[in-house]
Amino acid sequence: MAKYAVISLNGRQYKVSEGEEILVDLITGSKAEANTLLLVDGDKVSVGKPELKDAKIKFKVVSALEKGEKVEIVKYRAKSRYRRKMGFRPQVTRLLVEKIS
């Protein structure tokens, strides 16, 4: 089994492993601080209540500002010829998980 962790970052949860790149909501600072909720290292599983204090995840910011996938919003009302289509691309940050300890 591989080493991975479940973290909470900006109100969302992500499953990460070492050497993996993840896309998260835009981070407006130089450091990304995450709370570790679960840590799995082979057969050893550590569950936080609600978080693990001794587990640290080290990130490297690969790209501070990118655009995510397009999100389309469609409004429709029946029998009234009302249709609206709108879309946007959210701003995201790309992080590289360097070390899980």
Secondary structure, 3 states (H helix, E strand, C coil): CCEEEEEEECCEEEEEECCCEEEEECCCCCCCCCEEEEEEECCEEEEEEEEECCCCEEEEEEEEEEECCCEEEEEEECCCCEEEEEEECCEEEEEEEEEEC
